Amino acid sequence: MNFLDNKKQNIYYYIYLFSILGITYSFLSNLLFYYRVNSIFFNHLLVNPIIFSINILVVFLINKNIIKYSTTSKILLFSTLLCFSSLFSSLLNNHYYTNTLSVFSIQSIWWSFLILTVFCAKSQLNFFKTIIIFSIIPFLYIFFRYYYTLRFTTQFINSSNQASFAVNSIYYLIMFIPFILEIRKSHIKNIMILFIFLCVLISLKRTAFISLVLSILGYYYIELFHKNKRKKKTIFVFAFLVLIILLFFSYYYILNKLDLDILNRINSLQYDEGSGRLTIYKDVIQAIKNTSFIYLIFGFGSNGVFFSGASNFSAHNDFLEVIYDFGFVGFTFYFSFIISLFRLFYKSFKLKLEFSSSLFSSLIIFSVMSMFSHLIHTPSFFVYLTIYWGLCIIRYDEYTKNLLSGTTMQINKLTNL
């Protein structure tokens, strides 16, 4: 029996290793494609087959185990219901697509990695966490190497599609923050955060800036709260406010040193800047009000906001996007999924589990991105957050299992770095 269990764990290990390496390869291939960088090794034509293969693996893993976890089963359950309700909505509106299953496969990849992480990563948490942390290196390199050098070229400025994906590549780096915050060695952690901060300044993405600042603030606040150091908490909040003011002036100082006119031309090609969001929100809300009952219940399917003409790209707000695309049925599952995630944080916080502070930072990133940008619509960024949540689920379940058996233990951070 033990031999069979070990063999099963080995199979899960290689499935997850293939999936992590495959999805990282896919994201890097897409980035290089949008930067118009020719690469023999990275081929964006392989992205869809890789994603489809990963989703097929998940289908084989789904069985009664989806409700096996008593404390965190609702996260898995509601994410699964949301995923398949989106497929149902897309199939109802397949007149928008030439390949509905292909669209669904790409937009459900975040759910696939949540399931894969929970079922496959348990035996080698530290190993997989280390791989994910090191995965940030090529993303940093690509951003510094190609975004910084290409953003002044006429070809780049005149290509709205290229500019859009180039600037939005900053969100890959933002999604790595919860992993980085769990690094034990403070000098490594601080250096990586500094590099991400520099990338955020270069990108000029306000949502990325807010996500970075608030997530780090939330992380250290929970850390100090666990240590019951109230004076330090007060000093920390005050110091952080001063730091924000300094960063604010530094931010605009850097903008003045750079060619701001050209940078504004790049940003003007984006539909997700603050100047256009209110108009988009009004248009989508009005479209929801004018929707017939059947579409209000089941939605217009994946990417329905764009295909129905309610917006030129997306709703730039996941709550509006989910209501329009998947109807109130999908929104119910989506909202329940969010509540379940915050319940996981609350329980881990009450138990003073070590990862609760970085889990809180991930929820801040999720909240900011969901309110002012798009995660459900652009799930490539979202994947790394769901991987992190899967790792938190594993550790929380492991702790409560030991607690029920009378064994007290602390769930440590995922890496020895």
N, C-alpha and C positions, 0 to 999 in steps of 0.2 A: 504493500500500500504506500509506504514511504517512497519507494522507487518510482511509482506512478505519479505521486505528488511532485517529486523532484523533476521528473520528466516534463510534467505539465508546466511547472514554473519556468523551466528552461525554454519551453516553447513560447510562453508569454514574454519572456525576457527578449528573445530574438524578434518577436512580433513588434514589441514596443521600440526596440533599438532601430529596426527598419523604419518604423513610422516616424520617429524623431528625426533621423537622418534624412528620410525622404521628404518630410515637410519643410525642413530647413533648406534642403537643396531646391525645392520648389519655390520658396519665397525668394531665395537669392537669385534664382534664374529669372523670376519675374522682374525683380529690381533691375538686374543688368539689362533685360530686354527694354524696359521703359527708359533706362539711361542710354539706350542704343549702343551698348557695349557688346561687341562680338566676342563670344567665348566658345572654345571648342568643348569644354567640359560642361558648361551650364547651357542647357537647351530648354527654352520655355515651352516647347511643344510637348515635353514630357510631364508638364505640371498636371494637366487634367488626368492622364492615366494613373499617376502616382496618387492623387487625391481620391480617385475612384477606387483604387486598390485598397487604400486605407479604410474607406467607408465599407467596403465589402468585408474586410476583416472584422470590423465592429459588428456587422450584422450577424456574423457567426458567434460572436461573444454574447450577444443579447439573448438572455433566457430568463429563467426565474431568479437568477442572481441579481437582476436589476433591483429587486426589492429585498435583497438579503441583508442589507445594512440598515439596522434599526434606527440608528441615530441620525444618519445622513441620507436615508433612502429618498426623501422628498426632493433633494437636489437632483438626484439622478432621474427620479420619476418625472418631475415637472419639466426637466430639460428634454427628456425623451418625448413627452407629450407635445411640447412646443415644436420640436423638430418634425414630428410626423404630422402635426396639424398644418405646418408650413408646406409640407409635401402635398397634403390634401388640397390646400388652397391653390397651390401651383397647378395641380392637375385639373382643378375646376376651371382654371383660367389659361389652359394651355394654348389658347389662341395668341397669347403674347409671345410664345417661345417656339423656336424650332426644335429645341431639345430640353424639355422640362427636367428630365432626370439629371442632365449635366449641370444645370443651374442649381438644382437641389443639392447635388453632390458637393459642389463648391461651397454653398452657403451653409451646409450642415457640418463642415469640417471641425468647427469649434466643439460641437457636441460629441463628435467621434473621438476627439482627444480627451475630453472629460471622461468618457467611458473607458477608453484605452488606458488612461493613467490609473484609474481606480482599480482596474482588473489586472493590469500587467506590470505595474511599476513597484509593487509592494516589496518584492524581494531585494531590489537593488536601488533603494531611494537615493543614496549618496552618489552612486555612479551616474544615474540619469540626471540628477541635479547638476553635477559637475559638467556633463555634456551640454546641458542647456545654458549654463553660465558661459562656457567657452563659445557657445554659438553666437554670442553677442559680438565677438571680435570681427567676423566678416561683415556684419551689419554696420559696425562702426567704421570699418575700413572703406566700405562702399560709399557710405554717406560722406565722409571726409574727402575721399579721392575723387568722386564723380559729381556729387551735388555742388560742392564748393567750387570746383573748377569749371563746371558747365553752366552755372547759373548766370554768368555774365555773357554767354554766347548768344548771338541773335537767333540761331536755330532753336535753342532751348527756350528762349523767351517767347518765340512765336508759335511754339507747340504747346497748346493748352493741355493736351493729354499727358505729354511727357512731364510738363511742369507740375501737374496735379499729383501724379504718382511719385515724382521726385521729392516734392515737399512733404507729402504724407508718409514717406518712408520713415520719418522721425518717430512715428507711432510704434514701429517695431521696437525701437529702443526703449520707449516708455513702458512697454509691456514687460520688459525684463527687470524693472525696478524691484518688485517684490522678491525676486530671486536674489538680486544683488544685496538687498537689505538683510538677508539671512547669512551672508558671508561673515565668518567669525573675525577674520583679520581686518581690523578697521582701516588700515592703510590701503588695502586692496579695494575695500568697499568704497572708500572716499574717492580714490582715483577714478573708479568706474563711474560713480555718480557725477564727478566733475566732467568727465568726457561727455556724458549724456547731456549735462547742463550746457556745455559749449555747443553741442549739436542743436539743442532746443533754441538757443539764441540765434544761431545761424539760420535755422528754419523759419523763424518769425511766426511760428504757430502758437497762438495764444492759448488754445486748448491744451497743447502739450506743456506749455509753461505752467499753467494753473494746475494741471495734473501732477507734474513733477513736484512743485512746491507744496501743495496740500498733502500729497501722499507721504512725503518725508516728514512734514510737520505732524501728521497723524501717527506715523510710525514712532517717532520719538516721544510723543505725548503718551501713548499707550505704554511704551517702555518705562517711562518715569512713573506712570500711574501704578504699574506693577511693583515698582520698588518703593512705593509709598513715600516719595520725596516731594512733599507739597511745595516747599520753598523752591526747590529746584524746578518744579513745574512752572511756577510763576516766573522765575528768572528766565527759564527756557522760552516761554511764550513771548515775554518782552524782548528778549534777544532776537528771537526769530522775526518779530515784527520789524525791528531795526534792520535786520538782514534783508528782509523783503524790500524795504525802502531803498537800501543800498543797491540791491539787485535791479530794482526798477530804474534807477538812474544809470546804472551800468549798462542795462539793456538798451536804453535809448542813446547812450554814449556810443556804443558799438554800432548802432544803426547809423548814427551821424558820420562815423568813420568809414562805413561802407557806402557803396553807391546806392543810396536809399531809393532814388527814382527807379532804377532798374529792378530793385527788389520789390517795389510796389507794383511794377508792371507784372512781375511774376505772380504776386499774390492776387492781383486783379483778375487773373485767369481762373482763380478758384471760386467756386460757388459756396464754399463753406466758411467764408470770413464773416465776422460779426455784422458787417454792413448789409449783408444779404439774408441773414438768417431769419429775421423777423418777417420779411416778405414771404420766405419759404414756409415758415410756420403758418402764416395766415392762409396761404394758398392750400396747404395740405389740410388744415382744419376746415376750410370752406369745402374742400373736396369730400371730406368725411361727412359733413352735414348734408351734402347733396347726393350721397351714396344711397342706393336702394337697400332694402332690408337684408336681402340675401348676401350682398357684398359686405354689409356692415357686420354680419355675423361671421362670415367665412373669409372675407378679404379678397384682394385682387391677386394674391400669389406673390412669390419672391420677386423683389424688385418692382412691385406693382406701382409704387409712387412714380418711378421713372417711365415705365411702359404705358401707364394710363395718362401721362402728361401732367400729373399734379405738380411735378417739379422737374427741373432739368437734370437732376442727378439723384438725390435722395432727400428725405425729410430733414436730415441733419439733426434728428432727435429720435432715438430708438423707440420711445414710447409712441410717438406719432407714426413712425415707420411700421411698427408691429401692428398697431390698430388698423392701419390702412392695408398693409400687405396680408395679414393673417386674421383680420377681424377681431371681434371681441372674444371669440373662442381662443385664438392664439394669444391674445393679450392677457387673458386670465391665467394661462399657463406661464407666460413670461413673467407676470407680476408675482405669481406664486414661487417661481424659480428664484427671483430676487429676494423675496422674503426669506426663503429657505437658506440662502447664502448668508444673510445678515443674522439669522438664528444660529448658524454655525459659528460665526464670529462671536456672538454673545455668549454661547456656551463655552467656547475655548477661552474667551476673556475671563469668564467667571472661574474657570478652572486654572487660570493663570498659565496656560500653555505658552511655551516660548514663541511659537509661530504666530500667535494671535495679533501681535503688533504689525508684522508684515502682511498678514491676511487683511487687516484693517486698511493698510495702504493700498492693497489691490482693489478693495471695494471702493475706495475713494477714486482711484483711477477709473474704475468701471462706471461710477456714478457721473463723474465729470464728462467722460467720453460719451456716455449714453445721452446726457442732457444736451451737449453742444456739438456732437459729431455723430459718428455711426460706427457701431461695433457689429450689430446684427447684419447690417447691409454689407459691411466689408469685413468678413470674418477672419481674414488672414491675420490681422492684428490681434484679434480676440483669442486665437488659438493658445498663445502663451499664457494668457490669464487663466483659461480653463485648465491648462496643464497644471498650473500652480494650485488652483482650487482642488484638483484631483489629488495632489500630493498632501494638501491639508486634510482632505477627507480621510485618506489613509492613516495619517498620524492621529487624527482625532478618534477614529474608530479603534485604532490600536490602543490608545490610552484608555478609553472607556471600557474596552474589553478586559484590559489588565486590572482596571479599577473594580469591575464587577467580580473578578476572580480573586480579589483581595491583594493584588500586587500593585503597590504604588510605584510609579515611575514618572519621570518627566520626559516629554517628547522634545528632543533637542533639535537644533537647526539642522538643515539637510546636508550641510557641507562642512568639511574640516578646513576649507581654505582660510 
